[in-house]
């Protein structure tokens, strides 16, 4: 079983190398849809391609801001302890994180990978 340090160091593929969803994933998607339906979460959660464009340093987090007027979405890196973005919007599951040992992991068997501000719907502050 992997410990927290090794789990945290697992890297993601660069976007250019990440394999997108395809026909070979049909059964996986059906199984995922079934689990989401079973728990009443089909309209709450979806699926995203995990990848990185650049590494994040310890204590950094990706945050998203949107501008509904211009219909743009922006992501940027902020210091986790200084960001005003407070609502998680994307998570990464951690391999080897046994749910019964969730107390050993900061957030449970997953890690928050994107934050947003719920108070304003994530618009960029001007």
Backbone as CSV, one residue per row, in Angstrom:
resi,resn,N_x,N_y,N_z,CA_x,CA_y,CA_z,C_x,C_y,C_z
1,UNK,0.853,-1.181,0.000,0.000,0.000,0.000,0.897,1.242,0.000
2,UNK,0.563,2.201,-0.843,1.356,3.428,-0.949,1.096,4.329,0.250
3,UNK,2.119,5.008,0.695,1.913,5.967,1.771,1.556,7.326,1.177
4,UNK,1.170,8.268,2.045,0.720,9.577,1.596,1.775,10.293,0.770
5,UNK,3.037,10.217,1.155,4.090,10.919,0.420,4.199,10.394,-1.006
6,UNK,4.160,9.082,-1.175,4.289,8.551,-2.531,3.043,8.822,-3.348
7,UNK,1.881,8.828,-2.704,0.644,9.146,-3.421,0.693,10.583,-3.921
8,UNK,1.148,11.475,-3.104,1.196,12.881,-3.477,2.169,13.134,-4.632
9,UNK,3.172,12.273,-4.788,4.179,12.489,-5.818,3.797,11.878,-7.157
10,UNK,2.681,11.138,-7.228,2.276,10.564,-8.504,2.045,11.700,-9.488
11,UNK,2.689,11.592,-10.648,2.551,12.672,-11.614,1.497,12.330,-12.645
12,UNK,1.003,13.347,-13.270,0.019,13.203,-14.336,0.731,13.352,-15.677
13,UNK,0.161,12.772,-16.726,0.772,12.962,-18.042,0.565,14.392,-18.523
14,UNK,1.468,14.843,-19.375,1.262,16.136,-20.025,0.026,16.010,-20.905
15,UNK,-0.662,17.104,-21.143,-1.891,17.077,-21.930,-1.677,16.376,-23.270
16,UNK,-0.561,16.669,-23.905,-0.272,16.106,-25.226,-0.181,14.576,-25.196
17,UNK,0.176,14.012,-24.044,0.367,12.576,-23.912,-0.814,11.854,-23.270
18,UNK,-1.760,12.592,-22.717,-2.892,11.991,-22.017,-3.853,11.355,-23.027
19,UNK,-4.254,10.125,-22.739,-5.161,9.406,-23.641,-6.595,9.819,-23.351
20,UNK,-7.278,10.306,-24.382,-8.655,10.746,-24.183,-9.604,9.554,-24.130
21,UNK,-10.823,9.811,-23.709,-11.863,8.797,-23.634,-12.161,8.275,-25.034
22,UNK,-12.298,6.968,-25.174,-12.556,6.377,-26.488,-13.440,5.153,-26.387
23,UNK,-13.682,4.504,-27.513,-14.560,3.328,-27.551,-14.120,2.220,-26.595
24,UNK,-12.825,2.109,-26.334,-12.315,1.081,-25.426,-12.762,1.324,-23.989
25,UNK,-13.290,2.500,-23.704,-13.719,2.860,-22.353,-15.223,2.725,-22.146
26,UNK,-15.934,2.146,-23.116,-17.395,2.083,-23.048,-17.894,1.384,-21.782
27,UNK,-17.329,0.234,-21.437,-17.794,-0.484,-20.242,-17.477,0.301,-18.980
28,UNK,-16.309,0.909,-18.926,-15.943,1.753,-17.791,-16.972,2.869,-17.609
29,UNK,-17.340,3.533,-18.685,-18.302,4.637,-18.602,-19.673,4.122,-18.166
30,UNK,-20.103,2.989,-18.699,-21.387,2.417,-18.267,-21.358,2.119,-16.769
31,UNK,-20.254,1.536,-16.284,-20.131,1.232,-14.851,-20.151,2.510,-14.021
32,UNK,-19.448,3.534,-14.487,-19.409,4.806,-13.771,-20.795,5.443,-13.724
33,UNK,-21.500,5.447,-14.843,-22.861,5.996,-14.893,-23.761,5.241,-13.922
34,UNK,-23.613,3.941,-13.862,-24.417,3.126,-12.960,-24.177,3.508,-11.499
35,UNK,-22.925,3.680,-11.130,-22.594,4.070,-9.752,-23.136,5.471,-9.454
36,UNK,-22.974,6.404,-10.376,-23.489,7.764,-10.177,-25.009,7.756,-10.026
37,UNK,-25.696,6.983,-10.851,-27.154,6.876,-10.739,-27.556,6.266,-9.401
38,UNK,-26.866,5.211,-8.996,-27.167,4.520,-7.736,-27.134,5.482,-6.556
39,UNK,-26.204,6.418,-6.575,-26.040,7.351,-5.465,-26.691,8.712,-5.720
40,UNK,-27.474,8.836,-6.788,-28.176,10.081,-7.084,-27.253,11.216,-7.499
41,UNK,-26.120,10.889,-8.114,-25.126,11.913,-8.454,-24.884,12.075,-9.954
42,UNK,-25.768,11.546,-10.789,-25.544,11.617,-12.227,-25.539,13.055,-12.740
43,UNK,-26.338,13.927,-12.137,-26.367,15.335,-12.545,-25.476,16.209,-11.668
44,UNK,-24.638,15.579,-10.850,-23.755,16.317,-9.953,-22.288,16.190,-10.344
45,UNK,-21.878,15.014,-10.811,-20.479,14.767,-11.144,-20.354,14.266,-12.571
46,UNK,-19.189,14.499,-13.152,-18.903,14.051,-14.508,-17.518,13.449,-14.563
47,UNK,-16.857,13.661,-15.665,-15.566,13.045,-15.894,-14.671,14.069,-16.574
48,UNK,-13.417,14.140,-16.180,-12.476,15.031,-16.856,-11.178,14.271,-17.110
49,UNK,-10.428,14.710,-18.079,-9.150,14.110,-18.425,-8.092,14.693,-17.493
50,UNK,-7.516,13.862,-16.651,-6.467,14.332,-15.747,-5.174,14.498,-16.536
51,UNK,-4.560,15.651,-16.389,-3.317,15.956,-17.099,-2.675,17.164,-16.429
52,UNK,-1.459,17.470,-16.832,-0.837,18.702,-16.339,-0.145,19.413,-17.492
53,UNK,-0.113,20.712,-17.376,0.608,21.537,-18.338,1.943,21.972,-17.736
54,UNK,1.989,22.010,-16.402,3.194,22.380,-15.659,3.010,21.872,-14.235
55,UNK,4.100,21.606,-13.523,3.972,21.107,-12.150,3.587,22.226,-11.178
56,UNK,2.909,21.830,-10.120,2.592,22.758,-9.033,3.559,22.503,-7.888
57,UNK,4.016,23.553,-7.262,4.883,23.432,-6.089,4.030,23.101,-4.866
58,UNK,4.661,22.631,-3.823,3.960,22.372,-2.566,3.293,23.665,-2.114
59,UNK,2.055,23.558,-1.676,1.335,24.740,-1.195,0.667,25.545,-2.290
60,UNK,0.719,25.082,-3.536,0.046,25.773,-4.635,-1.191,24.994,-5.056
61,UNK,-2.160,25.711,-5.607,-3.394,25.092,-6.061,-3.872,25.809,-7.321
62,UNK,-4.529,25.083,-8.196,-5.134,25.697,-9.377,-6.486,26.266,-8.968
63,UNK,-6.795,27.448,-9.468,-8.092,28.071,-9.196,-8.710,28.515,-10.520
64,UNK,-10.036,28.515,-10.551,-10.726,28.941,-11.758,-11.563,30.180,-11.478
65,UNK,-11.619,31.036,-12.460,-12.442,32.244,-12.411,-13.168,32.346,-13.741
66,UNK,-14.407,32.759,-13.703,-15.123,32.903,-14.961,-15.727,34.298,-15.057
67,UNK,-15.931,34.718,-16.259,-16.574,35.991,-16.550,-17.775,35.676,-17.431
68,UNK,-18.970,35.604,-16.843,-20.157,35.249,-17.620,-20.446,36.254,-18.745
69,UNK,-20.055,37.504,-18.538,-20.298,38.536,-19.549,-19.535,38.243,-20.833
70,UNK,-18.267,37.858,-20.708,-17.451,37.566,-21.893,-17.396,36.065,-22.194
71,UNK,-18.049,35.269,-21.334,-18.090,33.813,-21.493,-16.691,33.226,-21.586
72,UNK,-15.854,33.598,-20.610,-14.498,33.078,-20.547,-14.256,32.419,-19.194
73,UNK,-13.417,31.419,-19.202,-13.004,30.714,-17.995,-11.491,30.755,-17.952
74,UNK,-10.947,31.151,-16.799,-9.499,31.287,-16.654,-9.042,30.447,-15.471
75,UNK,-7.920,29.778,-15.636,-7.318,29.054,-14.518,-5.938,29.641,-14.260
76,UNK,-5.574,29.650,-12.999,-4.254,30.156,-12.623,-3.819,29.514,-11.323
77,UNK,-2.546,29.617,-11.025,-1.971,29.068,-9.798,-2.015,30.130,-8.711
78,UNK,-2.419,29.722,-7.517,-2.385,30.599,-6.346,-1.818,29.814,-5.178
79,UNK,-1.344,30.524,-4.172,-0.904,29.889,-2.931,-2.150,29.407,-2.193
80,UNK,-2.164,28.153,-1.815,-3.336,27.552,-1.192,-3.751,28.275,0.090
81,UNK,-2.786,28.764,0.857,-3.119,29.415,2.123,-3.490,30.887,1.957
82,UNK,-3.472,31.413,0.734,-3.823,32.818,0.510,-4.932,33.020,-0.516
83,UNK,-5.442,31.935,-1.083,-6.455,32.093,-2.119,-7.812,32.437,-1.516
84,UNK,-8.594,33.197,-2.257,-9.966,33.503,-1.853,-10.938,32.494,-2.431
85,UNK,-10.438,31.601,-3.267,-11.269,30.568,-3.871,-11.449,29.457,-2.845
86,UNK,-12.679,29.119,-2.550,-12.906,28.222,-1.425,-13.710,26.967,-1.738
87,UNK,-14.365,26.897,-2.877,-15.203,25.732,-3.170,-14.507,24.832,-4.185
88,UNK,-14.293,23.579,-3.797,-13.658,22.629,-4.711,-14.583,22.345,-5.885
89,UNK,-13.994,22.274,-7.086,-14.787,21.960,-8.273,-14.242,20.758,-9.042
90,UNK,-13.017,20.335,-8.732,-12.453,19.142,-9.356,-11.607,18.408,-8.325
91,UNK,-11.652,17.080,-8.403,-10.931,16.231,-7.471,-10.203,15.149,-8.247
92,UNK,-9.126,14.642,-7.662,-8.401,13.513,-8.230,-8.435,12.387,-7.208
93,UNK,-8.830,11.193,-7.647,-8.818,10.031,-6.767,-7.385,9.583,-6.574
94,UNK,-7.070,9.098,-5.379,-5.714,8.671,-5.055,-5.624,7.155,-5.036
95,UNK,-4.757,6.623,-5.856,-4.538,5.175,-5.862,-3.951,4.751,-4.524
96,UNK,-4.428,3.650,-4.016,-3.892,3.129,-2.762,-4.436,3.808,-1.529
97,UNK,-5.383,4.708,-1.685,-5.968,5.390,-0.531,-7.214,4.621,-0.102
98,UNK,-7.034,3.681,0.780,-8.131,2.868,1.282,-9.115,3.771,2.017
99,UNK,-10.396,3.795,1.593,-11.374,4.674,2.250,-11.486,4.463,3.756
100,UNK,-11.203,3.258,4.233,-11.276,3.018,5.676,-10.135,3.712,6.420
101,UNK,-9.116,4.179,5.662,-7.980,4.879,6.263,-8.034,6.371,5.931
102,UNK,-9.208,6.888,5.616,-9.344,8.273,5.156,-8.733,9.286,6.120
103,UNK,-8.743,8.999,7.402,-8.187,9.945,8.372,-6.691,10.162,8.161
104,UNK,-6.026,9.223,7.484,-4.599,9.365,7.233,-4.306,10.342,6.092
105,UNK,-5.310,10.661,5.316,-5.140,11.557,4.181,-5.822,12.874,4.501
106,UNK,-5.231,13.962,4.057,-5.755,15.283,4.392,-7.209,15.448,3.966
107,UNK,-7.564,14.988,2.775,-8.905,15.212,2.246,-9.694,13.925,2.086
108,UNK,-9.139,12.781,2.418,-9.783,11.506,2.172,-9.089,10.814,1.014
109,UNK,-9.787,9.881,0.348,-9.157,9.132,-0.744,-9.142,9.911,-2.065
110,UNK,-9.063,11.209,-1.959,-9.005,12.077,-3.130,-8.262,13.349,-2.766
111,UNK,-7.881,14.092,-3.788,-7.204,15.373,-3.581,-7.937,16.426,-4.409
112,UNK,-8.178,17.578,-3.828,-8.773,18.701,-4.561,-7.736,19.208,-5.551
113,UNK,-8.130,19.347,-6.811,-7.191,19.840,-7.813,-7.629,21.166,-8.432
114,UNK,-8.856,21.632,-8.118,-9.305,22.925,-8.647,-10.273,23.539,-7.652
115,UNK,-10.107,24.832,-7.401,-10.984,25.571,-6.498,-11.690,26.684,-7.251
116,UNK,-12.810,27.137,-6.683,-13.575,28.238,-7.247,-14.223,29.004,-6.087
117,UNK,-14.725,30.197,-6.338,-15.401,30.983,-5.311,-16.908,30.893,-5.509
118,UNK,-17.627,30.262,-4.588,-19.074,30.104,-4.779,-19.874,31.387,-4.587
119,UNK,-19.345,32.333,-3.827,-20.106,33.535,-3.517,-20.427,34.367,-4.740
120,UNK,-19.547,34.329,-5.717,-19.723,35.176,-6.891,-19.860,34.369,-8.174
121,UNK,-19.935,33.048,-8.060,-19.998,32.224,-9.258,-18.669,32.183,-9.983
122,UNK,-17.611,32.515,-9.323,-16.244,32.472,-9.836,-15.881,33.589,-10.805
123,UNK,-16.541,34.724,-10.847,-16.037,35.739,-11.779,-14.706,36.291,-11.299
124,UNK,-13.924,36.708,-12.238,-12.644,37.324,-11.900,-12.904,38.623,-11.139
125,UNK,-12.124,38.849,-10.094,-12.246,40.083,-9.344,-11.625,41.218,-10.136
126,UNK,-12.300,42.348,-10.182,-11.766,43.498,-10.916,-11.492,44.643,-9.981
